[in-house]
Amino acid sequence: MSKLFTPLRAGALSLGHRVVMAPLTRMRAEPGDRPSALMREYYTQRAAKGGLIVSEATPISRQGYGYAGAPGIYDDAQIEGWRAVTDAVHAKGAQIVLQLWHVGRQSHPDIQPGGAAPVAPSAIAAEGYGYATHGPVPFSMPRALERHEIPPIIAAFGAGAARAKAAGFDGVEIHGANGYLPDQFLQDGTNRRTDDYGGPIENRARFLLEATQAAIEAFGADRVGVRLSPSGTYGSMSDSNPQATFGYVARQLDALGIAYLHVVEPRIKGTQLIAEAEPVAVRYLRPLFGGTIIAAGGFDGAGAEALLEARDADAVAFGRAFIANPDLPERLRLGLPLNPYDRATFYGGDARGYTDYPFHDRAAA
Ligand SMILES: Cc1cc2nc3c(=O)[nH]c(=O)nc-3n(C[C@H](O)[C@H](O)[C@H](O)COP(=O)(O)O)c2cc1C
């Protein structure tokens, strides 16, 4: 008996099965960072009865950008395009939450408003590349945020959540993973602050918890999720004591009563599977967080089933498999073969590698 295809409640969200679509940046928004008709088609294809979709990461401000072509949620003019997406997803019987994003130091002046330096807790640069409109650019040295600049960014998370609600989303997910701004505050490899946002874990977690609280005020705790990537190294991240850091955060989020905790397993480095390692992060956090846990990172159907069987998580999010298989839940349920993905069309472009992956039964599409 498959556990993947049993119903689940996550706060106010009620899922018909446990195959979640992971957040996936695809950079196909319209000018003005508005969701496009092509994006609506892509999400409509991947919506199926009882499913939960986490949207691509969506910046809460222009400063929050590291990838040109990502859709925004920082302007009321972006609500209408998102409304078309949520309406279409709901019409197919699925639910969708918006992932709220600020990249922090993972950016470059060519992507920032006014050509400014990206911002971060501390002036420490990451390795890697962002995407400007003219192509990839290496992450540059960030400027450390002044203490007084932090509350407006927290408020922008709240405003983004309020716009997401106005656009018909079923909830929001704080992007606290993969070395973006909340993660940069959280881990001590990137946070050398000496004010109340740096130093001991209670201070380093403040930014993430306040952003979460701001989203809760807009949406209610039972419609807010948080994504974390304990021990993930993407974005040049490190922490001297990840168990203490992420254990503390999991307990605090538990106390806030959020809808779910979304955990990216550290066996994934960026988008590459570095080892056939066991899922360890969910196993460690499970006793510390009483609510729903969604695991992500390198799962196939059998791996997901085994994880649920072991009770280490309640649902599993699939990334690359969902890019290439619009009908992934159906394929997993029926044990059908999966389409391979095309990495070259992941970030930016048109319908190719986006909305042209075949369904297993074209008539059903
Ligand atoms: C093209 C691409 C874009 C991604 N964009 C995001 C994103 O916007 N937000 C996020 O939290 N993770 C993002 N990820 C990570 C995925 O959500 C997921 O954690 C990762 O792909 C591992 O899962 P998988 O092995 O099922 O692909 C992205 C991954 C890929 C391949």
The ligand as an SDF file (V2000), in Angstrom:
LIG
                    3D

 31 33  0  0  0  0  0  0  0  0999 V2000
   16.0940   24.6710  -12.3570 C   0  0  0  0  0  0  0  0  0  0  0  0
   16.0130   24.6580  -10.8590 C   0  0  0  0  0  0  0  0  0  0  0  0
   15.5050   25.7670  -10.2070 C   0  0  0  0  0  0  0  0  0  0  0  0
   15.3760   25.7660   -8.8120 C   0  0  0  0  0  0  0  0  0  0  0  0
   14.7980   26.8410   -8.2050 N   0  0  0  0  0  0  0  0  0  0  0  0
   14.5610   26.8110   -6.8760 C   0  0  0  0  0  0  0  0  0  0  0  0
   13.8310   27.8550   -6.2540 C   0  0  0  0  0  0  0  0  0  0  0  0
   13.3570   28.8100   -6.9020 O   0  0  0  0  0  0  0  0  0  0  0  0
   13.6380   27.7780   -4.9050 N   0  0  0  0  0  0  0  0  0  0  0  0
   14.1240   26.7370   -4.1550 C   0  0  0  0  0  0  0  0  0  0  0  0
   13.9140   26.7060   -2.9420 O   0  0  0  0  0  0  0  0  0  0  0  0
   14.7870   25.7160   -4.7340 N   0  0  0  0  0  0  0  0  0  0  0  0
   14.9950   25.7170   -6.0750 C   0  0  0  0  0  0  0  0  0  0  0  0
   15.6140   24.6520   -6.6670 N   0  0  0  0  0  0  0  0  0  0  0  0
   15.9070   23.4500   -5.8660 C   0  0  0  0  0  0  0  0  0  0  0  0
   14.7390   22.4580   -5.9830 C   0  0  0  0  0  0  0  0  0  0  0  0
   13.5730   22.9690   -5.3710 O   0  0  0  0  0  0  0  0  0  0  0  0
   15.0760   21.1080   -5.3320 C   0  0  0  0  0  0  0  0  0  0  0  0
   15.3260   21.2830   -3.9600 O   0  0  0  0  0  0  0  0  0  0  0  0
   16.3000   20.4610   -5.9940 C   0  0  0  0  0  0  0  0  0  0  0  0
   16.1550   20.4590   -7.4110 O   0  0  0  0  0  0  0  0  0  0  0  0
   16.5050   19.0400   -5.5210 C   0  0  0  0  0  0  0  0  0  0  0  0
   15.3530   18.2590   -5.8070 O   0  0  0  0  0  0  0  0  0  0  0  0
   15.3170   17.2160   -7.0500 P   0  0  0  0  0  0  0  0  0  0  0  0
   16.4470   16.2620   -6.8350 O   0  0  0  0  0  0  0  0  0  0  0  0
   13.9770   16.5650   -6.9410 O   0  0  0  0  0  0  0  0  0  0  0  0
   15.4810   18.0130   -8.3150 O   0  0  0  0  0  0  0  0  0  0  0  0
   15.7880   24.6430   -8.0520 C   0  0  0  0  0  0  0  0  0  0  0  0
   16.3180   23.5310   -8.7290 C   0  0  0  0  0  0  0  0  0  0  0  0
   16.4130   23.5330  -10.1050 C   0  0  0  0  0  0  0  0  0  0  0  0
   16.9300   22.2980  -10.8080 C   0  0  0  0  0  0  0  0  0  0  0  0
  1  2  1  0
  2  3  1  0
  2 30  2  0
  3  4  2  0
  4  5  1  0
  4 28  1  0
  5  6  2  0
  6  7  1  0
  6 13  1  0
  7  8  2  0
  7  9  1  0
  9 10  1  0
 10 11  2  0
 10 12  1  0
 12 13  2  0
 13 14  1  0
 14 15  1  0
 14 28  1  0
 15 16  1  0
 16 17  1  0
 16 18  1  0
 18 19  1  0
 18 20  1  0
 20 21  1  0
 20 22  1  0
 22 23  1  0
 23 24  1  0
 24 25  2  0
 24 26  1  0
 24 27  1  0
 28 29  2  0
 29 30  1  0
 30 31  1  0
M  END
$$$$
